[in-house]
Amino acid sequence: MNMTIDLNRIKAERIANDLTQDEVAKRMGWKTRAAYAKRENGIVSIGANELIKLASIFGYDKEDLGIFFKANVPEKERN
């Protein structure tokens, strides 16, 4: 089973916290919204340390990081 970051969950948490992409980018220490937007849209991968910081911005602890992942279960090979 392969685990990937659930970008929809990241976006949903940002919206639920009433934050714009610009506000999250600033809290992450980035100068522009583009750095965050590229990650939320899957253009740039989210690093482990970035995920921890994002979780903190959204009000979660490191122990809660599992909510930001989804399991990719490969389809069985077809003959």
mmJSON file of the N, C-alpha and C atoms, coordinates in Angstrom:
{"data_MODEL":{"atom_site":{
"group_PDB":["ATOM","ATOM","ATOM","ATOM","ATOM","ATOM","ATOM","ATOM","ATOM","ATOM","ATOM","ATOM","ATOM","ATOM","ATOM","ATOM","ATOM","ATOM","ATOM","ATOM","ATOM","ATOM","ATOM","ATOM","ATOM","ATOM","ATOM","ATOM","ATOM","ATOM","ATOM","ATOM","ATOM","ATOM","ATOM","ATOM","ATOM","ATOM","ATOM","ATOM","ATOM","ATOM","ATOM","ATOM","ATOM","ATOM","ATOM","ATOM","ATOM","ATOM","ATOM","ATOM","ATOM","ATOM","ATOM","ATOM","ATOM","ATOM","ATOM","ATOM","ATOM","ATOM","ATOM","ATOM","ATOM","ATOM","ATOM","ATOM","ATOM","ATOM","ATOM","ATOM","ATOM","ATOM","ATOM","ATOM","ATOM","ATOM","ATOM","ATOM","ATOM","ATOM","ATOM","ATOM","ATOM","ATOM","ATOM","ATOM","ATOM","ATOM","ATOM","ATOM","ATOM","ATOM","ATOM","ATOM","ATOM","ATOM","ATOM","ATOM","ATOM","ATOM","ATOM","ATOM","ATOM","ATOM","ATOM","ATOM","ATOM","ATOM","ATOM","ATOM","ATOM","ATOM","ATOM","ATOM","ATOM","ATOM","ATOM","ATOM","ATOM","ATOM","ATOM","ATOM","ATOM","ATOM","ATOM","ATOM","ATOM","ATOM","ATOM","ATOM","ATOM","ATOM","ATOM","ATOM","ATOM","ATOM","ATOM","ATOM","ATOM","ATOM","ATOM","ATOM","ATOM","ATOM","ATOM","ATOM","ATOM","ATOM","ATOM","ATOM","ATOM","ATOM","ATOM","ATOM","ATOM","ATOM","ATOM","ATOM","ATOM","ATOM","ATOM","ATOM","ATOM","ATOM","ATOM","ATOM","ATOM","ATOM","ATOM","ATOM","ATOM","ATOM","ATOM","ATOM","ATOM","ATOM","ATOM","ATOM","ATOM","ATOM","ATOM","ATOM","ATOM","ATOM","ATOM","ATOM","ATOM","ATOM","ATOM","ATOM","ATOM","ATOM","ATOM","ATOM","ATOM","ATOM","ATOM","ATOM","ATOM","ATOM","ATOM","ATOM","ATOM","ATOM","ATOM","ATOM","ATOM","ATOM","ATOM","ATOM","ATOM","ATOM","ATOM","ATOM","ATOM","ATOM","ATOM","ATOM","ATOM","ATOM","ATOM","ATOM","ATOM","ATOM","ATOM","ATOM","ATOM","ATOM","ATOM","ATOM","ATOM","ATOM","ATOM","ATOM","ATOM"],
"id":[1,2,3,4,5,6,7,8,9,10,11,12,13,14,15,16,17,18,19,20,21,22,23,24,25,26,27,28,29,30,31,32,33,34,35,36,37,38,39,40,41,42,43,44,45,46,47,48,49,50,51,52,53,54,55,56,57,58,59,60,61,62,63,64,65,66,67,68,69,70,71,72,73,74,75,76,77,78,79,80,81,82,83,84,85,86,87,88,89,90,91,92,93,94,95,96,97,98,99,100,101,102,103,104,105,106,107,108,109,110,111,112,113,114,115,116,117,118,119,120,121,122,123,124,125,126,127,128,129,130,131,132,133,134,135,136,137,138,139,140,141,142,143,144,145,146,147,148,149,150,151,152,153,154,155,156,157,158,159,160,161,162,163,164,165,166,167,168,169,170,171,172,173,174,175,176,177,178,179,180,181,182,183,184,185,186,187,188,189,190,191,192,193,194,195,196,197,198,199,200,201,202,203,204,205,206,207,208,209,210,211,212,213,214,215,216,217,218,219,220,221,222,223,224,225,226,227,228,229,230,231,232,233,234,235,236,237],
"type_symbol":["N","C","C","N","C","C","N","C","C","N","C","C","N","C","C","N","C","C","N","C","C","N","C","C","N","C","C","N","C","C","N","C","C","N","C","C","N","C","C","N","C","C","N","C","C","N","C","C","N","C","C","N","C","C","N","C","C","N","C","C","N","C","C","N","C","C","N","C","C","N","C","C","N","C","C","N","C","C","N","C","C","N","C","C","N","C","C","N","C","C","N","C","C","N","C","C","N","C","C","N","C","C","N","C","C","N","C","C","N","C","C","N","C","C","N","C","C","N","C","C","N","C","C","N","C","C","N","C","C","N","C","C","N","C","C","N","C","C","N","C","C","N","C","C","N","C","C","N","C","C","N","C","C","N","C","C","N","C","C","N","C","C","N","C","C","N","C","C","N","C","C","N","C","C","N","C","C","N","C","C","N","C","C","N","C","C","N","C","C","N","C","C","N","C","C","N","C","C","N","C","C","N","C","C","N","C","C","N","C","C","N","C","C","N","C","C","N","C","C","N","C","C","N","C","C","N","C","C","N","C","C","N","C","C","N","C","C"],
"label_atom_id":["N","CA","C","N","CA","C","N","CA","C","N","CA","C","N","CA","C","N","CA","C","N","CA","C","N","CA","C","N","CA","C","N","CA","C","N","CA","C","N","CA","C","N","CA","C","N","CA","C","N","CA","C","N","CA","C","N","CA","C","N","CA","C","N","CA","C","N","CA","C","N","CA","C","N","CA","C","N","CA","C","N","CA","C","N","CA","C","N","CA","C","N","CA","C","N","CA","C","N","CA","C","N","CA","C","N","CA","C","N","CA","C","N","CA","C","N","CA","C","N","CA","C","N","CA","C","N","CA","C","N","CA","C","N","CA","C","N","CA","C","N","CA","C","N","CA","C","N","CA","C","N","CA","C","N","CA","C","N","CA","C","N","CA","C","N","CA","C","N","CA","C","N","CA","C","N","CA","C","N","CA","C","N","CA","C","N","CA","C","N","CA","C","N","CA","C","N","CA","C","N","CA","C","N","CA","C","N","CA","C","N","CA","C","N","CA","C","N","CA","C","N","CA","C","N","CA","C","N","CA","C","N","CA","C","N","CA","C","N","CA","C","N","CA","C","N","CA","C","N","CA","C","N","CA","C","N","CA","C","N","CA","C","N","CA","C","N","CA","C","N","CA","C","N","CA","C"],
"label_alt_id":[null,null,null,null,null,null,null,null,null,null,null,null,null,null,null,null,null,null,null,null,null,null,null,null,null,null,null,null,null,null,null,null,null,null,null,null,null,null,null,null,null,null,null,null,null,null,null,null,null,null,null,null,null,null,null,null,null,null,null,null,null,null,null,null,null,null,null,null,null,null,null,null,null,null,null,null,null,null,null,null,null,null,null,null,null,null,null,null,null,null,null,null,null,null,null,null,null,null,null,null,null,null,null,null,null,null,null,null,null,null,null,null,null,null,null,null,null,null,null,null,null,null,null,null,null,null,null,null,null,null,null,null,null,null,null,null,null,null,null,null,null,null,null,null,null,null,null,null,null,null,null,null,null,null,null,null,null,null,null,null,null,null,null,null,null,null,null,null,null,null,null,null,null,null,null,null,null,null,null,null,null,null,null,null,null,null,null,null,null,null,null,null,null,null,null,null,null,null,null,null,null,null,null,null,null,null,null,null,null,null,null,null,null,null,null,null,null,null,null,null,null,null,null,null,null,null,null,null,null,null,null,null,null,null,null,null,null],
"label_comp_id":["MET","MET","MET","ASN","ASN","ASN","MET","MET","MET","THR","THR","THR","ILE","ILE","ILE","ASP","ASP","ASP","LEU","LEU","LEU","ASN","ASN","ASN","ARG","ARG","ARG","ILE","ILE","ILE","LYS","LYS","LYS","ALA","ALA","ALA","GLU","GLU","GLU","ARG","ARG","ARG","ILE","ILE","ILE","ALA","ALA","ALA","ASN","ASN","ASN","ASP","ASP","ASP","LEU","LEU","LEU","THR","THR","THR","GLN","GLN","GLN","ASP","ASP","ASP","GLU","GLU","GLU","VAL","VAL","VAL","ALA","ALA","ALA","LYS","LYS","LYS","ARG","ARG","ARG","MET","MET","MET","GLY","GLY","GLY","TRP","TRP","TRP","LYS","LYS","LYS","THR","THR","THR","ARG","ARG","ARG","ALA","ALA","ALA","ALA","ALA","ALA","TYR","TYR","TYR","ALA","ALA","ALA","LYS","LYS","LYS","ARG","ARG","ARG","GLU","GLU","GLU","ASN","ASN","ASN","GLY","GLY","GLY","ILE","ILE","ILE","VAL","VAL","VAL","SER","SER","SER","ILE","ILE","ILE","GLY","GLY","GLY","ALA","ALA","ALA","ASN","ASN","ASN","GLU","GLU","GLU","LEU","LEU","LEU","ILE","ILE","ILE","LYS","LYS","LYS","LEU","LEU","LEU","ALA","ALA","ALA","SER","SER","SER","ILE","ILE","ILE","PHE","PHE","PHE","GLY","GLY","GLY","TYR","TYR","TYR","ASP","ASP","ASP","LYS","LYS","LYS","GLU","GLU","GLU","ASP","ASP","ASP","LEU","LEU","LEU","GLY","GLY","GLY","ILE","ILE","ILE","PHE","PHE","PHE","PHE","PHE","PHE","LYS","LYS","LYS","ALA","ALA","ALA","ASN","ASN","ASN","VAL","VAL","VAL","PRO","PRO","PRO","GLU","GLU","GLU","LYS","LYS","LYS","GLU","GLU","GLU","ARG","ARG","ARG","ASN","ASN","ASN"],
"label_asym_id":["A","A","A","A","A","A","A","A","A","A","A","A","A","A","A","A","A","A","A","A","A","A","A","A","A","A","A","A","A","A","A","A","A","A","A","A","A","A","A","A","A","A","A","A","A","A","A","A","A","A","A","A","A","A","A","A","A","A","A","A","A","A","A","A","A","A","A","A","A","A","A","A","A","A","A","A","A","A","A","A","A","A","A","A","A","A","A","A","A","A","A","A","A","A","A","A","A","A","A","A","A","A","A","A","A","A","A","A","A","A","A","A","A","A","A","A","A","A","A","A","A","A","A","A","A","A","A","A","A","A","A","A","A","A","A","A","A","A","A","A","A","A","A","A","A","A","A","A","A","A","A","A","A","A","A","A","A","A","A","A","A","A","A","A","A","A","A","A","A","A","A","A","A","A","A","A","A","A","A","A","A","A","A","A","A","A","A","A","A","A","A","A","A","A","A","A","A","A","A","A","A","A","A","A","A","A","A","A","A","A","A","A","A","A","A","A","A","A","A","A","A","A","A","A","A","A","A","A","A","A","A","A","A","A","A","A","A"],
"label_entity_id":["1","1","1","1","1","1","1","1","1","1","1","1","1","1","1","1","1","1","1","1","1","1","1","1","1","1","1","1","1","1","1","1","1","1","1","1","1","1","1","1","1","1","1","1","1","1","1","1","1","1","1","1","1","1","1","1","1","1","1","1","1","1","1","1","1","1","1","1","1","1","1","1","1","1","1","1","1","1","1","1","1","1","1","1","1","1","1","1","1","1","1","1","1","1","1","1","1","1","1","1","1","1","1","1","1","1","1","1","1","1","1","1","1","1","1","1","1","1","1","1","1","1","1","1","1","1","1","1","1","1","1","1","1","1","1","1","1","1","1","1","1","1","1","1","1","1","1","1","1","1","1","1","1","1","1","1","1","1","1","1","1","1","1","1","1","1","1","1","1","1","1","1","1","1","1","1","1","1","1","1","1","1","1","1","1","1","1","1","1","1","1","1","1","1","1","1","1","1","1","1","1","1","1","1","1","1","1","1","1","1","1","1","1","1","1","1","1","1","1","1","1","1","1","1","1","1","1","1","1","1","1","1","1","1","1","1","1"],
"label_seq_id":[1,1,1,2,2,2,3,3,3,4,4,4,5,5,5,6,6,6,7,7,7,8,8,8,9,9,9,10,10,10,11,11,11,12,12,12,13,13,13,14,14,14,15,15,15,16,16,16,17,17,17,18,18,18,19,19,19,20,20,20,21,21,21,22,22,22,23,23,23,24,24,24,25,25,25,26,26,26,27,27,27,28,28,28,29,29,29,30,30,30,31,31,31,32,32,32,33,33,33,34,34,34,35,35,35,36,36,36,37,37,37,38,38,38,39,39,39,40,40,40,41,41,41,42,42,42,43,43,43,44,44,44,45,45,45,46,46,46,47,47,47,48,48,48,49,49,49,50,50,50,51,51,51,52,52,52,53,53,53,54,54,54,55,55,55,56,56,56,57,57,57,58,58,58,59,59,59,60,60,60,61,61,61,62,62,62,63,63,63,64,64,64,65,65,65,66,66,66,67,67,67,68,68,68,69,69,69,70,70,70,71,71,71,72,72,72,73,73,73,74,74,74,75,75,75,76,76,76,77,77,77,78,78,78,79,79,79],
"pdbx_PDB_ins_code":[null,null,null,null,null,null,null,null,null,null,null,null,null,null,null,null,null,null,null,null,null,null,null,null,null,null,null,null,null,null,null,null,null,null,null,null,null,null,null,null,null,null,null,null,null,null,null,null,null,null,null,null,null,null,null,null,null,null,null,null,null,null,null,null,null,null,null,null,null,null,null,null,null,null,null,null,null,null,null,null,null,null,null,null,null,null,null,null,null,null,null,null,null,null,null,null,null,null,null,null,null,null,null,null,null,null,null,null,null,null,null,null,null,null,null,null,null,null,null,null,null,null,null,null,null,null,null,null,null,null,null,null,null,null,null,null,null,null,null,null,null,null,null,null,null,null,null,null,null,null,null,null,null,null,null,null,null,null,null,null,null,null,null,null,null,null,null,null,null,null,null,null,null,null,null,null,null,null,null,null,null,null,null,null,null,null,null,null,null,null,null,null,null,null,null,null,null,null,null,null,null,null,null,null,null,null,null,null,null,null,null,null,null,null,null,null,null,null,null,null,null,null,null,null,null,null,null,null,null,null,null,null,null,null,null,null,null],
"Cartn_x":[0.852,0.0,0.888,0.527,1.287,0.502,1.18,0.524,0.966,0.01,0.332,-0.386,0.159,-0.47,-1.776,-2.824,-4.152,-4.247,-4.006,-4.009,-5.383,-6.441,-7.79,-7.978,-7.392,-7.493,-6.722,-5.552,-4.759,-5.588,-6.186,-6.995,-8.206,-8.872,-10.044,-9.681,-8.539,-8.101,-7.801,-7.194,-6.909,-8.208,-9.182,-10.472,-11.21,-11.171,-11.842,-11.242,-9.954,-9.291,-9.41,-10.221,-10.48,-9.186,-8.293,-7.013,-6.928,-6.323,-6.057,-4.718,-4.457,-3.157,-2.048,-2.279,-1.3,-0.976,-2.017,-1.799,-1.001,-1.318,-0.581,0.873,1.085,2.449,3.263,2.667,3.375,3.692,2.752,2.984,4.06,4.189,5.221,6.591,6.597,7.852,8.236,7.287,7.54,7.112,7.808,7.533,6.299,5.971,4.85,3.859,2.647,1.589,1.929,2.662,2.953,3.634,4.53,5.234,4.247,3.252,2.237,1.279,0.823,-0.15,0.39,1.676,2.283,2.222,2.33,2.257,0.814,-0.11,-1.517,-2.062,-1.536,-2.004,-1.192,-0.219,0.529,1.632,1.963,3.034,4.395,4.499,5.712,5.343,6.177,5.916,6.054,5.243,5.311,6.314,7.326,8.341,7.807,8.497,8.059,8.011,9.047,9.065,7.985,7.716,6.648,5.291,5.087,3.813,3.608,4.668,4.572,4.192,4.805,4.507,3.082,2.65,1.276,0.274,0.532,-0.368,-0.477,0.647,0.656,-0.163,-0.014,-0.787,-2.281,-2.647,-4.056,-4.538,-3.665,-4.072,-3.865,-2.996,-2.751,-1.339,-1.16,0.158,0.782,2.074,2.768,2.072,1.488,0.812,-0.426,-0.925,-2.136,-1.861,-0.601,-0.248,-0.952,-1.36,-2.019,-3.254,-3.925,-5.136,-4.848,-3.592,-3.218,-2.767,-2.917,-2.507,-3.704,-3.58,-4.577,-3.82,-4.458,-3.848,-4.186,-3.175,-3.378,-3.233,-4.34,-4.325,-4.304,-3.221,-3.15,-4.216,-4.719,-5.695,-4.96,-5.67,-5.084,-4.783,-3.687,-3.337,-4.4,-4.731,-5.749,-5.065,-5.57,-4.986,-5.745],
"Cartn_y":[-1.191,0.0,1.241,2.194,3.423,4.569,5.389,6.527,7.819,8.685,9.991,11.069,12.267,13.39,13.728,13.885,14.211,15.728,16.194,17.634,18.252,17.485,18.001,18.276,17.422,17.623,18.871,19.073,20.275,21.519,21.531,22.683,22.855,21.752,21.812,22.372,21.97,22.484,23.973,24.404,25.833,26.624,26.136,26.826,26.791,25.638,25.506,26.455,26.766,27.692,29.133,29.358,30.686,31.408,30.664,31.221,31.251,32.302,32.362,31.676,31.374,30.801,31.773,33.055,34.074,34.052,33.932,33.897,32.663,31.516,30.292,30.436,30.967,31.158,32.016,33.098,33.982,33.264,32.475,31.721,30.653,30.164,29.177,29.845,31.17,31.896,32.153,31.957,32.187,33.59,34.18,35.564,35.7,34.637,34.744,33.597,33.842,32.833,31.662,31.941,30.913,29.688,29.895,28.766,27.809,28.356,27.51,26.928,27.763,27.32,26.139,26.171,25.069,23.765,23.845,22.638,22.161,23.082,22.707,22.106,22.538,22.045,20.874,20.391,19.202,19.426,20.667,20.963,20.715,21.067,20.845,19.929,18.941,18.024,18.749,18.339,18.889,18.057,18.713,18.029,17.673,16.75,16.302,17.455,18.279,19.411,20.429,20.587,21.499,20.977,19.667,19.09,19.283,19.101,19.309,20.753,21.69,23.107,23.444,22.898,23.125,22.59,21.382,20.788,21.704,22.248,23.161,24.422,24.967,26.15,25.845,24.62,24.222,23.714,23.747,23.401,21.95,21.234,19.829,19.622,18.538,18.135,17.141,16.871,15.88,14.527,14.19,12.892,12.773,13.911,13.926,13.891,13.764,13.875,12.86,11.737,10.695,11.175,12.19,12.676,13.316,13.663,14.32,13.343,12.044,11.036,10.227,9.711,8.776,7.567,6.427,5.19,4.996,4.696,4.359,2.856,2.192,0.737,0.393,-0.234,-0.562,-1.581,-1.406,-2.383,-3.7,-4.793,-6.099,-6.191,-6.866,-7.032,-7.854,-7.425,-8.134,-9.024,-10.23,-11.171,-11.128],
"Cartn_z":[0.0,0.0,0.0,-0.799,-0.954,-0.311,0.48,1.122,0.446,0.164,-0.407,0.401,0.314,1.009,0.298,1.083,0.569,0.396,-0.822,-1.085,-0.875,-1.11,-0.845,0.641,1.486,2.937,3.352,2.751,3.04,2.714,1.529,1.11,2.032,2.372,3.241,4.615,5.14,6.448,6.372,5.271,5.103,5.094,4.328,4.227,5.573,6.244,7.546,8.584,8.425,9.339,8.862,7.817,7.279,6.904,6.236,5.811,4.293,3.77,2.336,2.07,0.806,0.449,0.833,0.665,1.003,2.499,3.33,4.783,5.203,4.613,4.943,4.502,3.307,2.802,3.769,4.25,5.186,6.491,6.997,8.23,8.042,6.803,6.496,6.345,6.251,6.099,4.652,3.742,2.32,1.948,1.002,0.602,-0.279,-1.017,-1.952,-1.771,-2.224,-2.188,-3.094,-4.184,-5.188,-4.579,-3.637,-3.012,-2.354,-1.669,-1.042,-2.09,-3.021,-4.027,-4.828,-5.155,-5.91,-5.126,-3.82,-2.994,-2.858,-2.6,-2.455,-3.75,-4.88,-6.179,-6.704,-5.93,-6.321,-7.334,-7.609,-8.568,-7.923,-6.633,-5.844,-4.689,-4.413,-3.293,-1.96,-0.998,0.353,1.145,1.66,2.457,3.833,4.494,5.826,6.821,6.854,7.776,7.435,6.145,5.719,6.172,6.073,6.499,8.0,8.762,10.215,10.513,9.809,10.036,9.601,8.449,7.997,9.019,9.512,10.51,11.724,12.152,13.295,13.004,11.805,11.414,11.459,11.086,11.077,12.432,13.446,14.809,15.2,14.481,14.782,15.315,16.059,16.554,15.585,15.769,14.926,14.971,16.114,16.267,15.376,14.891,14.074,12.57,12.168,10.749,9.859,10.419,9.634,8.893,9.411,8.748,7.398,7.155,5.913,4.829,5.099,4.132,3.663,2.447,1.94,1.398,1.51,1.029,-0.44,-1.209,-2.623,-2.743,-2.894,-3.008,-4.493,-4.94,-6.373,-6.773,-7.987,-8.497,-8.744,-8.557,-8.837,-10.326,-10.612,-12.022,-12.722,-13.905,-14.683,-15.706,-15.866,-16.839,-18.14],
"occupancy":[1.0,1.0,1.0,1.0,1.0,1.0,1.0,1.0,1.0,1.0,1.0,1.0,1.0,1.0,1.0,1.0,1.0,1.0,1.0,1.0,1.0,1.0,1.0,1.0,1.0,1.0,1.0,1.0,1.0,1.0,1.0,1.0,1.0,1.0,1.0,1.0,1.0,1.0,1.0,1.0,1.0,1.0,1.0,1.0,1.0,1.0,1.0,1.0,1.0,1.0,1.0,1.0,1.0,1.0,1.0,1.0,1.0,1.0,1.0,1.0,1.0,1.0,1.0,1.0,1.0,1.0,1.0,1.0,1.0,1.0,1.0,1.0,1.0,1.0,1.0,1.0,1.0,1.0,1.0,1.0,1.0,1.0,1.0,1.0,1.0,1.0,1.0,1.0,1.0,1.0,1.0,1.0,1.0,1.0,1.0,1.0,1.0,1.0,1.0,1.0,1.0,1.0,1.0,1.0,1.0,1.0,1.0,1.0,1.0,1.0,1.0,1.0,1.0,1.0,1.0,1.0,1.0,1.0,1.0,1.0,1.0,1.0,1.0,1.0,1.0,1.0,1.0,1.0,1.0,1.0,1.0,1.0,1.0,1.0,1.0,1.0,1.0,1.0,1.0,1.0,1.0,1.0,1.0,1.0,1.0,1.0,1.0,1.0,1.0,1.0,1.0,1.0,1.0,1.0,1.0,1.0,1.0,1.0,1.0,1.0,1.0,1.0,1.0,1.0,1.0,1.0,1.0,1.0,1.0,1.0,1.0,1.0,1.0,1.0,1.0,1.0,1.0,1.0,1.0,1.0,1.0,1.0,1.0,1.0,1.0,1.0,1.0,1.0,1.0,1.0,1.0,1.0,1.0,1.0,1.0,1.0,1.0,1.0,1.0,1.0,1.0,1.0,1.0,1.0,1.0,1.0,1.0,1.0,1.0,1.0,1.0,1.0,1.0,1.0,1.0,1.0,1.0,1.0,1.0,1.0,1.0,1.0,1.0,1.0,1.0,1.0,1.0,1.0,1.0,1.0,1.0,1.0,1.0,1.0,1.0,1.0,1.0],
"B_iso_or_equiv":[0.0,0.0,0.0,0.0,0.0,0.0,0.0,0.0,0.0,0.0,0.0,0.0,0.0,0.0,0.0,0.0,0.0,0.0,0.0,0.0,0.0,0.0,0.0,0.0,0.0,0.0,0.0,0.0,0.0,0.0,0.0,0.0,0.0,0.0,0.0,0.0,0.0,0.0,0.0,0.0,0.0,0.0,0.0,0.0,0.0,0.0,0.0,0.0,0.0,0.0,0.0,0.0,0.0,0.0,0.0,0.0,0.0,0.0,0.0,0.0,0.0,0.0,0.0,0.0,0.0,0.0,0.0,0.0,0.0,0.0,0.0,0.0,0.0,0.0,0.0,0.0,0.0,0.0,0.0,0.0,0.0,0.0,0.0,0.0,0.0,0.0,0.0,0.0,0.0,0.0,0.0,0.0,0.0,0.0,0.0,0.0,0.0,0.0,0.0,0.0,0.0,0.0,0.0,0.0,0.0,0.0,0.0,0.0,0.0,0.0,0.0,0.0,0.0,0.0,0.0,0.0,0.0,0.0,0.0,0.0,0.0,0.0,0.0,0.0,0.0,0.0,0.0,0.0,0.0,0.0,0.0,0.0,0.0,0.0,0.0,0.0,0.0,0.0,0.0,0.0,0.0,0.0,0.0,0.0,0.0,0.0,0.0,0.0,0.0,0.0,0.0,0.0,0.0,0.0,0.0,0.0,0.0,0.0,0.0,0.0,0.0,0.0,0.0,0.0,0.0,0.0,0.0,0.0,0.0,0.0,0.0,0.0,0.0,0.0,0.0,0.0,0.0,0.0,0.0,0.0,0.0,0.0,0.0,0.0,0.0,0.0,0.0,0.0,0.0,0.0,0.0,0.0,0.0,0.0,0.0,0.0,0.0,0.0,0.0,0.0,0.0,0.0,0.0,0.0,0.0,0.0,0.0,0.0,0.0,0.0,0.0,0.0,0.0,0.0,0.0,0.0,0.0,0.0,0.0,0.0,0.0,0.0,0.0,0.0,0.0,0.0,0.0,0.0,0.0,0.0,0.0,0.0,0.0,0.0,0.0,0.0,0.0],
"pdbx_formal_charge":[null,null,null,null,null,null,null,null,null,null,null,null,null,null,null,null,null,null,null,null,null,null,null,null,null,null,null,null,null,null,null,null,null,null,null,null,null,null,null,null,null,null,null,null,null,null,null,null,null,null,null,null,null,null,null,null,null,null,null,null,null,null,null,null,null,null,null,null,null,null,null,null,null,null,null,null,null,null,null,null,null,null,null,null,null,null,null,null,null,null,null,null,null,null,null,null,null,null,null,null,null,null,null,null,null,null,null,null,null,null,null,null,null,null,null,null,null,null,null,null,null,null,null,null,null,null,null,null,null,null,null,null,null,null,null,null,null,null,null,null,null,null,null,null,null,null,null,null,null,null,null,null,null,null,null,null,null,null,null,null,null,null,null,null,null,null,null,null,null,null,null,null,null,null,null,null,null,null,null,null,null,null,null,null,null,null,null,null,null,null,null,null,null,null,null,null,null,null,null,null,null,null,null,null,null,null,null,null,null,null,null,null,null,null,null,null,null,null,null,null,null,null,null,null,null,null,null,null,null,null,null,null,null,null,null,null,null],
"auth_seq_id":[1,1,1,2,2,2,3,3,3,4,4,4,5,5,5,6,6,6,7,7,7,8,8,8,9,9,9,10,10,10,11,11,11,12,12,12,13,13,13,14,14,14,15,15,15,16,16,16,17,17,17,18,18,18,19,19,19,20,20,20,21,21,21,22,22,22,23,23,23,24,24,24,25,25,25,26,26,26,27,27,27,28,28,28,29,29,29,30,30,30,31,31,31,32,32,32,33,33,33,34,34,34,35,35,35,36,36,36,37,37,37,38,38,38,39,39,39,40,40,40,41,41,41,42,42,42,43,43,43,44,44,44,45,45,45,46,46,46,47,47,47,48,48,48,49,49,49,50,50,50,51,51,51,52,52,52,53,53,53,54,54,54,55,55,55,56,56,56,57,57,57,58,58,58,59,59,59,60,60,60,61,61,61,62,62,62,63,63,63,64,64,64,65,65,65,66,66,66,67,67,67,68,68,68,69,69,69,70,70,70,71,71,71,72,72,72,73,73,73,74,74,74,75,75,75,76,76,76,77,77,77,78,78,78,79,79,79],
"auth_comp_id":["MET","MET","MET","ASN","ASN","ASN","MET","MET","MET","THR","THR","THR","ILE","ILE","ILE","ASP","ASP","ASP","LEU","LEU","LEU","ASN","ASN","ASN","ARG","ARG","ARG","ILE","ILE","ILE","LYS","LYS","LYS","ALA","ALA","ALA","GLU","GLU","GLU","ARG","ARG","ARG","ILE","ILE","ILE","ALA","ALA","ALA","ASN","ASN","ASN","ASP","ASP","ASP","LEU","LEU","LEU","THR","THR","THR","GLN","GLN","GLN","ASP","ASP","ASP","GLU","GLU","GLU","VAL","VAL","VAL","ALA","ALA","ALA","LYS","LYS","LYS","ARG","ARG","ARG","MET","MET","MET","GLY","GLY","GLY","TRP","TRP","TRP","LYS","LYS","LYS","THR","THR","THR","ARG","ARG","ARG","ALA","ALA","ALA","ALA","ALA","ALA","TYR","TYR","TYR","ALA","ALA","ALA","LYS","LYS","LYS","ARG","ARG","ARG","GLU","GLU","GLU","ASN","ASN","ASN","GLY","GLY","GLY","ILE","ILE","ILE","VAL","VAL","VAL","SER","SER","SER","ILE","ILE","ILE","GLY","GLY","GLY","ALA","ALA","ALA","ASN","ASN","ASN","GLU","GLU","GLU","LEU","LEU","LEU","ILE","ILE","ILE","LYS","LYS","LYS","LEU","LEU","LEU","ALA","ALA","ALA","SER","SER","SER","ILE","ILE","ILE","PHE","PHE","PHE","GLY","GLY","GLY","TYR","TYR","TYR","ASP","ASP","ASP","LYS","LYS","LYS","GLU","GLU","GLU","ASP","ASP","ASP","LEU","LEU","LEU","GLY","GLY","GLY","ILE","ILE","ILE","PHE","PHE","PHE","PHE","PHE","PHE","LYS","LYS","LYS","ALA","ALA","ALA","ASN","ASN","ASN","VAL","VAL","VAL","PRO","PRO","PRO","GLU","GLU","GLU","LYS","LYS","LYS","GLU","GLU","GLU","ARG","ARG","ARG","ASN","ASN","ASN"],
"auth_asym_id":["A","A","A","A","A","A","A","A","A","A","A","A","A","A","A","A","A","A","A","A","A","A","A","A","A","A","A","A","A","A","A","A","A","A","A","A","A","A","A","A","A","A","A","A","A","A","A","A","A","A","A","A","A","A","A","A","A","A","A","A","A","A","A","A","A","A","A","A","A","A","A","A","A","A","A","A","A","A","A","A","A","A","A","A","A","A","A","A","A","A","A","A","A","A","A","A","A","A","A","A","A","A","A","A","A","A","A","A","A","A","A","A","A","A","A","A","A","A","A","A","A","A","A","A","A","A","A","A","A","A","A","A","A","A","A","A","A","A","A","A","A","A","A","A","A","A","A","A","A","A","A","A","A","A","A","A","A","A","A","A","A","A","A","A","A","A","A","A","A","A","A","A","A","A","A","A","A","A","A","A","A","A","A","A","A","A","A","A","A","A","A","A","A","A","A","A","A","A","A","A","A","A","A","A","A","A","A","A","A","A","A","A","A","A","A","A","A","A","A","A","A","A","A","A","A","A","A","A","A","A","A","A","A","A","A","A","A"],
"auth_atom_id":["N","CA","C","N","CA","C","N","CA","C","N","CA","C","N","CA","C","N","CA","C","N","CA","C","N","CA","C","N","CA","C","N","CA","C","N","CA","C","N","CA","C","N","CA","C","N","CA","C","N","CA","C","N","CA","C","N","CA","C","N","CA","C","N","CA","C","N","CA","C","N","CA","C","N","CA","C","N","CA","C","N","CA","C","N","CA","C","N","CA","C","N","CA","C","N","CA","C","N","CA","C","N","CA","C","N","CA","C","N","CA","C","N","CA","C","N","CA","C","N","CA","C","N","CA","C","N","CA","C","N","CA","C","N","CA","C","N","CA","C","N","CA","C","N","CA","C","N","CA","C","N","CA","C","N","CA","C","N","CA","C","N","CA","C","N","CA","C","N","CA","C","N","CA","C","N","CA","C","N","CA","C","N","CA","C","N","CA","C","N","CA","C","N","CA","C","N","CA","C","N","CA","C","N","CA","C","N","CA","C","N","CA","C","N","CA","C","N","CA","C","N","CA","C","N","CA","C","N","CA","C","N","CA","C","N","CA","C","N","CA","C","N","CA","C","N","CA","C","N","CA","C","N","CA","C","N","CA","C","N","CA","C","N","CA","C","N","CA","C","N","CA","C","N","CA","C"],
"pdbx_PDB_model_num":[1,1,1,1,1,1,1,1,1,1,1,1,1,1,1,1,1,1,1,1,1,1,1,1,1,1,1,1,1,1,1,1,1,1,1,1,1,1,1,1,1,1,1,1,1,1,1,1,1,1,1,1,1,1,1,1,1,1,1,1,1,1,1,1,1,1,1,1,1,1,1,1,1,1,1,1,1,1,1,1,1,1,1,1,1,1,1,1,1,1,1,1,1,1,1,1,1,1,1,1,1,1,1,1,1,1,1,1,1,1,1,1,1,1,1,1,1,1,1,1,1,1,1,1,1,1,1,1,1,1,1,1,1,1,1,1,1,1,1,1,1,1,1,1,1,1,1,1,1,1,1,1,1,1,1,1,1,1,1,1,1,1,1,1,1,1,1,1,1,1,1,1,1,1,1,1,1,1,1,1,1,1,1,1,1,1,1,1,1,1,1,1,1,1,1,1,1,1,1,1,1,1,1,1,1,1,1,1,1,1,1,1,1,1,1,1,1,1,1,1,1,1,1,1,1,1,1,1,1,1,1,1,1,1,1,1,1]
}}}
